[in-house]
């Protein structure tokens, strides 16, 4: 088999044809990217006030909905690009391609690669909106994300190829898209997380390959694993396997059309399957290796002082909160009480400075524990938080039972705390700030004096926020 003449050159020609056809239809380009953007903005804004994420810092719905909209744009572009198969059949072009001395693999690769390129291009355009909602894109993250989108787009375009191949009219194609492809996207975690869905719906979502595309995209964008049941590597394997499956399936239906279904003795088909499988596995392994290598190199060199033990306390808004709510966020803790006349006012003032410097860093939270919980009720802490202009969802004031907080301070955070002698403040406590990473591990203790210590605290917090788990 001549690889260049039977696969690469035909694939290149069909790929270029898809690109030229697309760019000659400007209304199609505007419609494909415009509709999902409006969809994202209006639904995201409308549901934003009623949406609550699983993390203490929270996230608005525009942020949550962003990865799903990105894949919706790619889905629309990839699927609509395969309508050209129906048009080519009606115009007689497809028949001339099928009788040409080129391989089925070249035909499938060219058509799918064309749709993939268009999908990734429009997805990249939509990514330009990411900074508007606080998503910080580094060059490395953008490149890695584009590679992932290529694999996802290849799978989506291949799926569209398989559907369009059997369709005789564009009307029938649109009917199938509404019946099958839109629910495929709706049940991918794009609109709502699987954690709050009924059991039967979670099962369906776990069987949906697009779920893993959305999950891996979200983890790359936010450096955060939203679905505890999945990991990035596992999601990547599913995405790659799906792309392999639809590509091999596309070769199968093309060869079935050419040779009338005689597939059992086709060694060429088996050869295509083997090479396709090996190619995608190698891409997946290389991608995972690069990602994990970069991840290890980017990890902070800060020491580890042990994990914060589990706790269950109450916020200034009289809402229950536990250590699990801070998973996935970096947080800075201090220990104060509201009627303190010595160190606490200065500590709270410094915490306010940290809030101002970190207010745009959504992955870093501030947590003030009251060491006088009998007096510092949620109402008292709420008034104290208002006095110091604490931002809701950013700076938490926690109280609870004294027999819970004092051992947590001493044994969990390894800080001193004790009842004072008469005439002093009612509680003696440490004045250090404690830096805790996304996994609940203590990574540093900082004094507020001299001021350079707070600079280092902000620097270290940002470093930890840039880490993945």
C-alpha positions in Angstrom: 0.0 0.0 0.0 1.3 3.4 -1.0 0.8 5.5 2.1 1.3 8.9 0.4 -0.9 8.3 -2.7 -3.7 6.2 -1.1 -4.0 7.9 2.3 -2.1 11.2 2.9 -2.7 13.0 -0.4 -6.4 12.1 -0.6 -6.9 13.0 3.0 -5.1 16.4 2.4 -7.3 17.1 -0.6 -10.5 16.4 1.2 -9.4 18.3 4.2 -8.6 21.4 2.1 -12.0 21.1 0.4 -13.8 21.2 3.7 -11.9 24.3 4.8 -12.5 26.1 1.5 -16.2 25.3 1.6 -16.5 26.5 5.1 -14.8 29.9 4.7 -16.8 30.6 1.6 -20.0 30.5 3.8 -19.5 33.3 6.3 -23.0 33.1 7.6 -22.4 29.5 8.6 -19.3 30.5 10.6 -21.2 33.3 12.4 -24.2 31.2 13.1 -22.2 28.2 14.5 -20.3 30.3 17.0 -22.9 33.0 17.6 -25.7 30.8 18.8 -23.8 29.0 21.5 -22.3 32.3 22.8 -25.7 33.8 23.2 -26.9 30.5 24.7 -23.9 30.6 27.2 -24.5 34.2 28.1 -28.2 34.3 28.7 -28.6 30.9 30.4 -25.4 31.4 32.4 -26.6 34.9 33.5 -30.1 33.7 34.2 -29.2 30.7 36.3 -26.1 32.3 37.9 -27.9 33.4 41.1 -29.4 29.9 41.8 -26.3 27.9 41.0 -24.0 26.7 43.8 -20.8 24.8 43.3 -19.4 22.2 45.6 -16.4 24.3 46.7 -16.3 26.9 49.5 -15.2 29.6 47.2 -18.0 28.8 44.8 -18.2 29.6 41.2 -20.8 31.4 39.1 -22.8 29.6 36.4 -21.0 31.4 33.6 -17.8 29.8 34.7 -19.3 26.4 35.1 -21.1 26.6 31.8 -18.1 27.8 29.8 -16.5 24.4 29.1 -19.9 23.0 28.0 -20.5 25.9 25.7 -17.0 25.4 24.2 -17.9 21.8 23.4 -21.3 22.8 22.1 -19.6 25.1 19.6 -17.3 22.2 18.6 -20.3 19.8 18.4 -22.2 22.2 16.1 -19.2 22.8 13.9 -18.1 19.2 13.7 -21.6 17.8 13.1 -22.7 20.4 10.6 -19.4 20.0 8.6 -20.4 16.4 8.0 -23.6 17.5 6.2 -21.3 17.9 3.3 -21.3 14.1 3.0 -25.0 14.2 2.1 -24.5 17.2 -0.2 -21.6 15.4 -1.9 -23.7 12.3 -2.4 -26.5 14.3 -4.0 -24.1 16.2 -6.3 -22.4 12.9 -7.4 -19.0 14.0 -5.9 -19.0 11.2 -3.3 -19.5 8.5 -5.9 -16.4 9.7 -7.8 -14.4 9.6 -4.6 -15.5 6.1 -3.8 -14.5 4.7 -7.2 -11.1 6.5 -7.1 -8.0 4.3 -6.4 -7.6 5.7 -2.8 -8.1 4.0 0.5 -11.1 4.1 2.8 -8.8 5.3 5.5 -7.8 8.3 3.4 -11.4 9.3 2.7 -12.4 9.0 6.4 -9.3 10.8 7.6 -9.7 13.7 5.2 -13.4 14.3 5.9 -13.0 13.9 9.7 -9.8 16.0 9.8 -11.6 18.8 7.9 -14.5 18.9 10.4 -12.0 18.6 13.3 -10.0 21.6 12.1 -13.1 23.8 11.8 -14.3 22.7 15.2 -11.0 23.4 16.9 -10.6 26.8 15.1 -14.0 28.0 16.4 -13.4 26.6 19.8 -10.1 28.5 20.0 -12.0 31.7 19.1 -14.4 31.1 21.9 -11.5 30.6 24.3 -10.6 34.3 23.8 -13.6 35.0 26.0 -12.1 33.1 28.9 -10.3 36.0 30.6 -13.7 37.9 30.8 -14.9 35.4 33.5 -11.6 35.1 35.3 -10.0 32.1 33.5 -6.3 32.8 33.3 -4.8 31.2 30.2 -1.1 30.5 30.0 0.6 29.6 26.7 1.2 26.1 27.9 -2.4 25.6 29.1 -3.7 26.9 25.8 -1.5 24.6 23.7 -2.4 21.5 25.8 -6.1 22.5 25.7 -5.9 22.7 21.9 -4.4 19.2 21.7 -7.2 17.9 23.8 -9.8 19.7 21.7 -8.3 18.1 18.6 -9.0 14.7 20.0 -12.5 15.6 21.2 -13.2 17.3 17.8 -12.0 14.2 15.9 -14.4 12.0 17.9 -17.4 14.4 17.4 -16.7 14.8 13.7 -16.3 11.0 13.3 -19.7 10.5 15.1 -21.3 13.0 12.6 -19.6 11.1 9.8 -21.2 7.8 10.9 -24.7 9.4 11.2 -24.5 11.4 7.9 -23.2 8.5 5.9 -26.6 6.7 6.2 -28.7 9.9 5.6 -30.2 10.7 2.3 -31.4 14.2 3.2 -30.3 17.1 5.3 -33.8 17.2 6.9 -33.3 13.6 8.2 -29.9 14.6 9.5 -31.3 17.5 11.5 -34.0 15.3 12.9 -31.4 12.8 14.2 -29.3 15.6 15.6 -32.2 16.9 17.6 -33.2 13.4 18.8 -29.7 12.1 19.6 -26.9 14.7 19.5 -28.5 17.5 21.6 -29.4 15.0 24.4 -25.8 13.7 24.1 -24.6 17.2 25.0 -27.2 17.9 27.6 -26.3 14.8 29.5 -22.5 15.5 29.5 -22.3 17.6 32.6 -22.4 20.8 30.5 -25.6 22.2 32.0 -25.5 20.6 35.4 -23.1 18.4 37.5 -23.7 14.7 37.8 -23.4 14.9 41.6 -26.9 16.4 42.0 -28.6 14.2 39.5 -30.7 11.1 40.2 -28.9 7.8 40.3 -30.4 6.6 36.9 -29.3 9.9 35.3 -25.8 9.7 36.7 -25.5 6.2 35.2 -26.5 7.5 31.7 -24.1 10.4 32.1 -21.2 8.1 33.0 -21.9 6.1 29.8 -21.8 9.2 27.7 -18.4 9.7 26.1 -18.9 13.4 25.8 -19.1 13.6 29.6 -15.4 12.8 29.8 -14.6 15.4 27.1 -16.4 18.1 29.2 -14.7 16.8 32.4 -11.2 16.8 31.0 -11.8 20.3 29.4 -13.1 21.7 32.7 -10.1 20.2 34.6 -7.7 21.9 32.2 -9.4 25.2 32.3 -9.8 25.5 36.0 -7.1 23.1 37.3 -9.9 21.6 39.3 -11.4 18.1 39.4 -15.1 18.8 39.5 -16.2 15.2 39.3 -14.7 13.2 42.1 -15.4 9.9 40.3 -13.2 10.7 37.4 -9.6 11.7 36.8 -8.0 13.6 34.0 -6.0 10.6 32.7 -9.1 8.3 32.8 -11.2 11.0 31.0 -8.4 11.3 28.4 -8.4 7.5 27.8 -12.1 7.5 27.2 -11.9 10.5 24.8 -9.1 8.9 22.8 -10.8 5.5 22.8 -14.0 7.1 21.4 -12.1 8.9 18.7 -10.5 5.6 17.7 -13.8 3.8 17.7 -15.5 6.4 15.4 -12.6 6.5 13.0 -12.5 2.8 12.6 -16.2 2.7 12.3 -16.0 5.3 9.5 -13.5 3.2 7.6 -15.8 0.2 8.1 -18.9 1.9 6.5 -16.9 3.3 3.6 -15.4 -0.1 2.8 -18.8 -1.7 3.2 -20.1 0.7 0.6 -17.3 0.0 -1.8 -17.1 -3.8 -1.6 -20.7 -4.6 -0.6 -20.1 -5.6 3.0 -17.4 -8.2 2.5 -15.3 -7.4 5.6 -14.4 -10.7 7.1 -11.5 -11.4 4.8 -10.2 -7.8 4.6 -6.7 -7.8 5.9 -6.5 -4.1 4.9 -9.2 -3.2 7.3 -7.5 -5.0 10.2 -4.3 -3.2 9.3 -6.2 0.2 9.5 -7.6 -0.7 12.8 -4.3 -1.7 14.2 -2.5 1.4 13.0 -5.3 3.7 14.1 -5.4 2.1 17.5 -1.7 2.4 18.0 -1.5 6.0 16.8 -4.2 7.2 19.1 -2.8 5.2 22.1 0.6 6.8 21.5 -0.9 10.2 21.3 -2.8 9.6 24.5 0.2 8.3 26.3 2.4 11.1 25.1 -0.2 13.7 26.0 -0.6 12.2 29.5 3.2 12.0 30.0 3.7 15.6 29.0 0.9 16.7 31.2 2.0 14.8 34.3 5.7 15.9 33.7 4.7 19.5 33.5 2.5 19.0 36.6 5.3 17.6 38.6 7.8 20.3 37.6 5.3 23.0 38.5 4.6 21.8 42.0 5.6 24.1 44.8 8.7 23.2 46.8 7.0 24.4 50.1 7.4 22.0 53.0 4.5 19.9 54.3 3.5 20.2 58.0 0.7 17.6 58.0 -2.9 17.5 57.0 -5.6 19.5 58.7 -8.0 17.1 60.5 -11.7 16.9 59.5 -13.9 19.5 61.2 -17.5 20.7 61.0 -18.1 24.3 62.0 -20.5 27.2 61.3 -19.9 30.3 59.1 -20.8 33.9 59.9 -23.9 33.3 57.8 -25.0 30.5 60.1 -24.3 27.9 57.5 -22.5 24.5 58.2 -19.1 24.1 56.7 -16.5 21.4 56.8 -13.0 20.7 55.6 -14.5 19.0 52.5 -15.9 22.4 51.4 -12.4 23.7 51.1 -11.1 20.9 49.0 -9.7 22.2 45.7 -9.0 25.7 47.1 -5.9 27.1 48.7 -6.7 28.9 52.0 -5.1 31.2 54.5 -6.2 30.7 58.1 -5.8 32.8 61.2 -7.2 32.5 64.8 -8.8 35.5 66.4 -11.8 36.6 68.5 -13.9 39.6 68.1 -13.5 41.3 71.5 -9.7 40.9 71.4 -7.9 44.1 72.3 -4.4 43.1 71.6 -3.2 41.3 68.4 -6.5 40.5 66.7 -7.3 43.9 65.3 -3.9 44.0 63.5 -4.3 40.4 62.3 -7.8 41.2 60.9 -6.4 44.3 59.2 -3.7 42.2 57.6 -6.3 39.7 56.5 -8.1 42.6 54.9 -5.0 43.5 53.0 -4.6 39.9 51.9 -8.2 39.9 50.7 -7.5 43.0 48.6 -4.4 41.5 47.1 -6.0 38.2 46.4 -9.6 39.3 45.5 -9.1 38.3 41.8 -7.5 35.0 42.7 -10.6 32.8 43.0 -8.7 29.7 44.1 -7.4 31.3 47.3 -9.8 31.7 50.3 -9.4 33.4 53.7 -10.6 31.6 56.9 -10.7 33.2 60.3 -11.4 30.8 63.2 -12.8 32.2 66.4 -11.0 30.9 69.5 -13.8 32.3 71.7 -16.7 30.5 70.1 -19.0 30.9 73.1 -19.1 34.6 72.6 -18.6 34.8 68.8 -21.9 33.5 67.6 -22.7 33.6 63.8 -24.5 36.9 64.3 -21.5 38.5 66.1 -19.2 37.2 63.4 -21.5 38.5 60.7 -21.4 42.0 62.1 -17.6 41.7 62.6 -17.2 40.6 58.9 -19.3 43.5 57.7 -17.2 46.0 59.7 -14.1 44.7 58.0 -15.6 44.5 54.5 -15.2 40.8 54.2 -16.2 39.6 50.7 -18.8 36.8 50.8 -17.5 33.5 49.5 -13.9 34.8 49.8 -13.4 35.4 53.5 -15.0 33.0 56.0 -15.4 33.5 59.8 -16.0 30.2 61.6 -17.3 29.4 65.0 -18.6 26.3 66.7 -18.1 24.4 70.0 -15.1 25.3 72.1 -14.3 21.6 72.6 -14.0 21.4 68.8 -12.1 24.5 68.0 -9.4 24.5 70.7 -8.2 20.9 69.9 -8.4 21.7 66.2 -6.1 24.7 66.8 -3.6 22.9 69.0 -3.5 19.4 67.5 -4.6 20.2 63.9 -2.8 23.4 63.1 -0.1 23.0 65.8 -0.7 26.4 67.2 -0.8 27.5 70.8 -4.1 28.6 72.4 -5.2 28.7 76.1 -7.5 30.6 78.5 -5.8 33.6 79.9 -5.3 34.9 83.4 -7.7 37.4 84.9 -7.1 40.9 83.6 -5.8 39.8 80.2 -7.7 39.0 77.0 -9.9 36.0 77.6 -7.9 33.8 75.3 -4.2 33.6 74.5 -3.5 32.5 70.9 -1.0 32.4 68.1 -0.7 35.3 65.8 0.6 33.3 62.8 -1.1 33.0 59.5 -1.4 29.4 58.2 -1.2 28.5 54.5 -3.2 25.3 53.5 -3.1 23.8 50.0 -5.9 22.3 47.9 -5.6 18.9 49.6 -5.9 20.3 53.1 -2.1 20.0 53.9 -0.4 22.8 55.9 2.4 24.3 53.8 3.6 27.3 55.8 3.4 29.5 58.9 3.8 33.3 58.5 4.2 36.2 60.8 2.7 39.6 59.7 5.8 41.5 60.8 7.9 42.5 58.9 5.5 43.3 56.0 7.7 41.3 53.6 6.3 38.1 55.2 2.9 38.9 53.8 4.4 39.4 50.4 5.9 35.9 50.6 2.5 34.5 51.8 0.7 36.0 48.8 3.5 34.6 46.5 3.3 31.1 48.0 -0.5 31.1 47.9 -0.5 32.0 44.2 2.1 29.2 43.6 -0.1 26.7 45.3 -3.2 27.9 43.4 -1.4 27.3 40.1 -0.8 23.7 41.1 -3.1 20.8 40.2 -3.8 18.1 42.8 
